[in-house]
Amino acid sequence: MQNGRPAKLNVRPMQSIGSGVFELKDSDEKTWYRMVYLARIEDTIYVLDCFEKDTARTERKDLNTARSRLSQVKQRILEERYEKRKPR
């Protein structure tokens, strides 16, 4: 994904967290593994959360963590864009 190739694992959109947010999914016999990330913005992929779970349902705390981090990322992007435009 870092090099622009599609993911080799299952990916699904996570609109409940935000636009452009996806969940990368993998599992073994006992555990589901998840990574929630914001799609590439200006050549950067922002990982919002990684976690393991033992049920099919994603816990509210994991969704809230990803939402909070998405908000922080968006704020940081806005601040960086502002700094680039600011006259010196």
Residue pairs with C-beta under 8 A, 6 or more apart in sequence:
1 7
1 40
1 45
2 45
4 40
7 24
9 24
9 25
9 26
10 24
10 25
10 26
11 22
11 23
11 24
11 25
12 22
12 23
12 25
13 21
13 22
13 23
14 21
14 22
14 23
14 36
14 66
15 21
16 63
17 36
17 48
17 63
17 66
17 67
17 70
18 38
18 67
18 70
20 38
20 39
20 41
21 36
21 37
21 38
21 39
21 48
21 66
21 70
22 36
22 37
22 38
22 39
23 34
23 35
23 36
23 37
24 34
24 35
24 36
24 37
25 32
25 33
25 34
26 32
26 33
27 33
30 54
31 52
31 53
31 54
32 52
32 53
32 54
32 55
32 56
33 50
33 51
33 52
34 49
34 50
34 51
34 52
34 53
34 58
34 62
35 47
35 49
35 50
36 47
36 48
36 49
36 50
36 62
36 66
37 45
37 46
37 47
37 48
38 45
38 46
38 48
38 70
38 73
39 45
41 77
46 69
46 70
46 73
48 65
48 66
48 69
48 70
48 73
49 62
49 65
49 66
49 69
51 62
53 59
53 62
